[in-house]
Amino acid sequence: MTQTPEHAITTAITTANGNAAGTAANATGKALLYDYRAAANPVRPGLTDPIPYCSWGPELHATGPSAIVPLDLSQRLGTAGPATSPGLAAHFIRIQAHEGVKAAAQATSSLFYVLSGHGSCRRSAEGNSPACDIAWSAGDLFVLPAGAAPLLQADSTSVLYWVHDAPLLSYLGVSPSQPRFDATHYGGAWLRQELEALAAAPGSERSNRLSLLLANRDLPSTRTVTHVLWAMFGLVPAGATQAPHRHQSVALDLIIDCQPGAASTPWWAPTSTTTAASAIRSASTGKPAAPSSPHRGTGTPTSTGATPPPGCCRFRTPA
């Protein structure tokens, strides 16, 4: 996002008393004042520009050698990359059978969802972060705290989706110093079983949202998948219409499965009517440590009119 201060109230400071005076001038030389009435909301063209709806299709990871593919919007955001939102970076990871990829990032939280294949995640101990060894397969989700870079090894050709909070740390000018939770694995069979039970429960057909919030026993007060990441595993049943809703943070939607005929509608549209679809949504928690933008967007409600294919990631701004 472009940072262009407008209508700043400035006062020239003239000093002529040697080094002491020069130091005082340097300390005040960058100070600015704004009229609160004109500057309280930073979301405006030329200052913090809205980022349009974006999507990345499965063709990015369908073929090719082992590689990490960043879903990078850093140029539009005006921040160091890779970054998919001001606080998060999302990637596809493709790993050929019997090969490995190191997922290195200066982050406090990394979330991985396995789109296809099976393999293992191995990480050595580093500082206060213990070693871990997780066997994963299609449909599994796991999260890792700060620590050594994990080695993802594939027993068969595999594709994973990876989200971490390195852009947030870069903005704050900090580095992770200790883990805030233990490595945690959510089995795909368990996730699907619980979501199907939720959908079959009495009254669910009248619910606006059929979703599971992923939580961690190390974080009882936030009920979030990590201390800075929020994740939801959800379902939009066939013929359902999901009512409009508000976001306090950017949403990154990963379409896991979607039947032909579903329509994807950007966040500002009044409704989203689809055939059966399931998705993982990840976002910054919106807690004080994670910046959020509570504005509501504007624009003409429209629909892409296209079925979002499985393995597609979508970027949606706060509504």
N, C-alpha and C positions, 0 to 999 in steps of 0.2 A: 504494500500500500504506500502511496506517495505521501510523504510528510512535507507539506508546504504551509508554514504558518501564515495566517492572514491577519491584517490589521493589528499587528502587535503594537503595544504602547511602549516606546523605548525612550530612555533618557540618556543623553550623552554625558560622560563623566570625564573631566579633564583633570589630570594630575601632573605635578612638576616637582615632586619631592624625592627624586631618586628611586632606588630599588624598592623601598617600602611602599611608596605611592604606586609604583608600577605593579607590585603584587596585588595591592588593593584593587587596581583597575582590572587586572586579569580575573580576579575573583568575581567581579560584578559585570564583566563585559558581555557575558552570555545570558544575563538575566532578562526575561521578558515578562510582560503582563498582558492579559487579555480581558476584554469585557466578558464577564460570565454569560451574559444573555446571548452572545453571539458565538461563544466557544465551548459551551458546556457539552454539546454533543459532537464528538470528533468524527462521526461517520457522515461524510459529505464528499462530493466530488472534488478532487484536487487535494484532499487532506488524507482521509482514509476511504479510498474508493471501494465500493462494493465489488466483490469477486463473483463473476457469473457462474452459473451451474456448469460443472465439468464432469465428464465421464471418461473412463479408460476401459476399452473392451478386452475380451480374453485373447484377442489376437496378439497382444503384447507378450503373453506367456505360453501360447499354444505350441510354438516350435522354437528351435534354436539351442545353443549351447547353455551350459550352466551359467547363470548370471543373476544379478540383482538389478531390477528395473525400478528406479525411483519414479513416483508419480509426482512430478515436481512443478509447483506453481510459484517458486520463489521469486521469479522476475515480476510476476503480477503482484505478488505480496510486498515486493520491495524489501526482501529480507535475505539473509544468507541461506543457501540451499544445501541439500535438498529440503524442501518444505512443501507440504500439501495444504496446510493451514498455518496460521500464526504460531500454533503450539505443537503441531504434530507433523510427522513425515510418514507417508505410506509407501509401500513398495510391493511389487510382485517378485517372488524368488522362484526361479526355475532351476531344478537340479536334475541333471542326467543320472540315470541309474549307476550306482556304485561310485558316484562322485560326491564331493562335499563343498560347501560354501560357508565362509565365516561371515556372520551377520554382526559387523562391528559398528557401534554407535556410542557416542558420549551421551547416554540416556539413563534416566532413573527407572524407566519402564519400557519393556518391549512386549508386544502382543503378537502372537503368531496364530493364524488359522490355516489349517491344511485343506487346500482345495482338492488335491489328488495325490495319490502315491502313499508311500510309507517309508519310514526311516527312523533316525534318532537325532536327538539334540544333546550334545555333550559340551560341558563347560567346566574348566578347571577352577579351583578355588583362587580367589584373589582378595586380599585384605579381609574384610569382615564377611565377604560373600562366599558361601560354601560352594563346593563343586556340585554339579547336578547332572543327571543322565535321564533323559525322557525319551521313551519310545513313542512315536506318533504315527497316526494313519489318517486317511481321509475323514474329514468331519471333526477332528480333534482341534482344540484350542488350548494354547498354553501361554503363560506370561512369565517373564524373567525380570528380576530386579537389576539394579546396577551391579556391575561385575565384569569379569573377563568376557571377551567376545565369544559367543557360542559357535560351535562347529555343527552345521546341519548336514548330516550324511544321509543320502537317499539309497534305499535298497531297490527301489524301482523309480522310474522317472516321476518326479514329483513337482508340485507347484504349491507354494505357500504365500500367504498374504501377511505382510509384516508392517506393524505400526509402532512408532516410538516417539518419545517426547524430546528428542534432541533440539528441535527448533525453539522450544520453550527455554531450555537451559542456555542456548546460545543468546537468546534475547536478554536473559537475566545476567549473563556474563559469569556463569557458575559451572562447576564440574561436579558430578556425583561423587560423594565421599563414602556413603555407606548404603546398604540395602535397606529398604523400608518394608519389605515383605519377602516371603520365601517363594521360590519357583513353584508354580501351581499349574496343574494339568487338568483340563476339563475334557473328559472322554466324549467323543462324538455320539456314541450310542446312548449315553446318559442324557446328553443335551437333547437329542431327538425324542427320546422317550418322555422326558419331562415336558417338552413343548407339545407333543401330541396329547398328553394327559391334560394339559392346560386347555388346549383347543376343544377337547371332549367334555370338559367340566360343564355342569349346568349353568346357564347364563352367559357362557362365553360367546354365543352367537350374537349377543347384544353389546359386546365389548368393543370399544374403539381401538384397543390395542391388545394383541395377543403376543406377549413377549416375555422373555426371561431376562432379568438383570443378573449379570454375572458378578458375584461377590467373593470376598476373601476373608477367611477367619482372622487374618492378621489386621483387618480393617473394619471392625464392627461399627464404627461411628459413621462411616461413609457409605457402606454397602456398595462398594465399587470394586471393579476387577483389580485395580491397583490404586495407589493413593492419589494418582493424577489422571488415570484413564477410566472412562466409563464405557461399558460395553453392553450391548443388548442383542439377544438372539431372538428374532421375531418371525412371525408368519402373517401374511395377508391371505385369508382364505379365498377360494374361488367365489367370484361374484360380490366380494366385499367392497365397501367404500370406506376408506379411512378418512376421518374428519380432519380438518386443518388443526395444526398444533404449533406451539411456539418452541423455539430452541434458544437456549442461553449460550450455546457454543456451536461452532461449526460441526456438522455431522459428516462423517465419512461412511458411506453405505457400501457394503460388499454384498452383491447379489450372489447367493450361494446356489439357488435353484429357482427357475422361473419357467412356467409352462407357456407354450405358444399362445399368443393373443393377449398377453398382459401389456398394459400401457404404463409407461413411466411418466410421471408428472412432476415438474419442478416444484420446489418448496413453496412458491408463492401462490400456486393454484389452489382453488377452494376445496377440491377433493382429489383423491387418487383411487381410481377403480381398477382393480387388476384381477386376473385369475390367480390361482395359487402361486405364491412366491415366498421364499424365505431369505433372510438376510442377517448379516452381522452389522451392527452400527457401532462405531466407536467415536468418542469425542473427548475433549478435555473435560474434567469434572466440573469446571466452573467454580471451584473453590478459590479462596483468595490467591493461592499460588498459581492458578491457571487463568490467564486472561480470558474474559468472555465479552461478548458484544450483544447487549439485550435489545438492539433495535429491531423493528419490524420492517421487512423489505416492502417495496412497492413494485408494481409492474402489472402487465396484462396477463391474467391467468391463461396459460397455454399448456399444451401437452406435447411431448415429443412424439407421441403416437407410435412408438417403437417398443418392441419387447426388449427389456434389458436382459442380455444373455447371462447365463451363469458364469461366474468369474469376472464380472464387471464391477468396477469400483466407481462410486459417484461422490462428488464433492458438493455439499449443500451448505449455504451460508445461514447464519442465525435468522430466524423468522420472527 
